[in-house]
């Protein structure tokens, strides 16, 4: 099973979806994870951001594809985190 890592963190779902679309156009599978109470409280995205996840093997290419995308957060986070602190 491939390790899943965070390639980028975005301030909201809209920005993350645009980036995911760019990855899809490049042939890279990606998924988005966020904590917004199941969509009921979108403002929760502000606290932890919206994470864009890829397979670890795809990380270098995904970084190249997203090089011009503004993000916040760090690369190389493993998902899910091993501890409760995110």
C-alpha angles and dihedrals in degrees: 000000000000120000113245118220137180111253095181144351122222133195094237144007095259093061092045092051091052090052092046089053091053090052092048090052088055091051096254119136112224139167136199128228126189140158109228101134092267092309093307095108110028091175088074086076087074092068101054103007127225114291124216111208131199137168112276090240089059095048099098094049092042090054090052092049092049097040093114095044116105110232140161126219132044137293127239098040111152115230126249095029114240093227132043092252114092 
